Amino acid sequence: MSDALVPGCLGLLGVVEVVRVEELAEAPALPLVVTLLMCAGLVARRIAPLPTAVLTALLFATYPVIDRGQAESLIQALALLVAAYAVAAYATIRPAVVALAILVAAGAIRSLLMDYDLGSVVVNSMWAVLAWAVGRGIHERDRRTEMAQLAAAESERLRDASEREATRSPSAVASRGSCTTWSPMQ
């Protein structure tokens, strides 16, 4: 349920955007389909982050080719940022880096197809890098927290085992105590 919340909200905002933005409302079918497909793909962002990022990047990059002359969609850009964050937060480092390259390339391709200047292309692509970096930071924090919890559990297990050994047999404790006691020879 919670995995569908962000894509659902983005999808709802996408419908509102298509209806309210004049350039998109002229022929709403294609922008609406692309936006909803991008949002629907985000549902699997935790269990399949790389395919989610690739699907989102593909739709994001090809939209200007499919529907030339349409206005820029904020919701599609947000879906790309969510995909960048998710792949960094939920994938291992290699797929996350590959997905980052794909997402940045998709942003650059889209910007170039929409006739932006080179500075805009770089700035627009950096948004994906920023979202990815935040996701990677969350991933590393969660990994360190998990490792600390495992270390604490192991420490507690060893302490409990030591206490059980010490309380298991009082004679064993007493005999150990007599072995360590020094008595002078006569």
Secondary structure, 3 states (H helix, E strand, C coil): CHHHHHHHHHHHHHHHHHHHCHHHHCCCHHHHHHHHHHHHHHHHCCCCHHHHHHHHHHHHHHHHHHCCCCCCCHHHHHHHHHHHHHHHHHCCHHHHHHHHHHHHHHHHHHHHHCCCCHHHHHHHHHHHHHHHHHHHHHHHHHHHHHHHHHHHHHHHHHHHHHHHHHHHCHHHHHHHHHHHCCCCCC
